[in-house]
Amino acid sequence: MEITKVSMKLKELYELSIDLLKRSNIENPQLESMIIISQLLNIPKHKIFTNPDLEVKDYEKVLKAVEKRARKVPLAYILNKKEFFGLEFYIEEGVLIPRPETEILVEKVLEKVSNRKNPIGLEVGVGSGCICVSLLHHKKDLNMIGLDISEKALEVSKINAEKFNVIDRLTLLKFDVLKDDVEKLNVSSFDFVVSNPPYISENEYETLQEEVKKEPKEALISGKVGTEFYEKIVDRFKNYLKKDGFFAFEVGIGQGNKVKEILEKSGFNKLEIHKDLASIDRVVIGFKI
């Protein structure tokens, strides 16, 4: 008969966690062990070193989380949280995990709407809500509509919109941009349309890290060449933009000029491409003038 330990010393738990993560080739096992222990036991990280003999009764929940991480489940799904644009978002499996690069998209949209009074925006593919909620949080007279094909994404976006008290300015709707009729949305015009759509090609998907493949496939893949969603979004919503309205897109590696061309062909100008910290084209903006 297997006897479960009543408790485990904090130092022992930390070392066991590191060992489990090392065996799975997790990049920074010490840091991730610290984060998991600190978050799940609700103790500061330094306690691991200043109080190593602390008896931990809840050690099993920590080890379960570490084992999950060892199976390459992203940390954000295990902790149900991810920091983005200075806010801590609720995250769960089934929604795309916010990336630091996407903060550039939020920053650029905020710059463009800073002098507009009571602007109205549309986000296509809200995911966790990190983009629209961040925009609403920082622009107090902004109202937005958020669309997603996923019920889970709409649920998580609602949780985050409520958490940051912007739900009264956000309308969330289930919508398939590839198939559904825009007229059923019953909208008139927008100051901007923002989107971080799926932009990975079917071939590229096979080369992704195991961790990324734990995220929803429909939030990552965009057909054979990766630009299908941009084409569809521009085509479906260009007539709903105000005269000085704009599209703002996050783009994948090597897609900056392709997305710029899509906007140019649809009559957009005053086109901008913004790079991320790695000097990769990351955000494309085009105005309707």
VENSUL-V540285 format. One line per field, one symbol per residue. phi: phi as a letter, one per 30 degrees, with the letter a starting at -180 (. if undefined). Layout:
phi: ???
This chain:
phi: .dcdddabdedddddddedddddchdebdddddeddddddchbdeddecdbdcedcdcdddddddddddddideeddddhaadahicccdbbejbddeceddddddedddddcecdchdbbbccidhdiddddddddcbdcdbbcccadcddddddddedddechbddcbccbdacddbddddddhccbbdabcacdebcdeddedcddedddddedddccbidcjceddedddddcddcddecdbcbbdbdeicedddededddcidbhdbbccddcicebbbbbccb
